[in-house]
Amino acid sequence: MYKRKIYLFGITSGLIMMIALCCTAVSAYLTQINLEQSNTGQTLLAEHQKLSSISYRMFKQLTDELIFGESANQAIIRNKQALIAQSLDKIRSLELQQRQALGSKMTAGSIEDTDELAGLIDAIISEFKAITATYNNTPLDQQNRLQTLLEVKIDNEFREAINAAVVRQGNVVSAINAKIETLNTAIVWFTIGLGVIAGPFIILGCYWLFSALYQPLTVIQSGTRSIASGNYAYRFPENLDKEFSELVKALNDMVIQLSEH
């Protein structure tokens, strides 16, 4: 009986421990996934800002070349175009990875807007080339086509497109961070709840086992003292736990033999 109590206590304690370990493993896994998603979001945000900076510098160099005829800028412009292409490829790859991880609802418009942004940059570069090919050295304020390109295409359309991409990605990063915060809060409360439930159980279980073991040992101790004092009529009770039955029987036989002797 006593052995069964120990098994029951051990199995229950082990089950609680397994639940705690499984929940810890799941929490660690979810935290790792969220951190990876957060890193992806932060990288995308930085890449959009990098794309904005490179594009504006290239537009300025194209404008300077158009105004001042600095054909030496061509190598720099080609380098900027290559950097823009690399940045767009990286953004597309990360956005696809992010959509697969977070779903189309949270990342709505990301991949589609990037394609539109890439098309807008190509259109601006093509327009610069077309204006350069037909530029006739008239004053800048008379170049309606150039003015439209600078004010409408770059200052309005491109700026709004890149700002919208940065804001959208910032919202995704904020949503991911909110998920991480919610998960951390849930882990804290789960740990507190598990401690509140398991702590008293373990304390009461230890007390229960101690009481179950202490009572038969007390009976045996008091009986042996009584026998040692010469009370050979004393008999150990046989209603103790099963594990003590053999010991009780042996002690009672010993008392009978001592009494007969």
Protein Blocks (a to p, Z undefined) as FASTA:
>chain_A
ZZmmmmmmmmmmmmmmmmmmmmmmmmmmmmmmmmmmmmmmmmmmmmmmmmmmmmmmmmmm
mmmmmmnopaklmmmmmmmmmmmmmmmmmmmmmmmmmmmmnojklmgoklmmmmmmmmmm
mmmmmmmmmmmmmoghiafklmmmlmmmmmmmmmmmmmmmmmmmmmmmmmmmmmmmmmmm
mmmmmmmmmmmmmmmmmmmmmmmmmmmmmmmmmmmmmmmmmmmmmmmnopakbccdfkbc
fklmmmmmmmmmmmmmmmmZZ
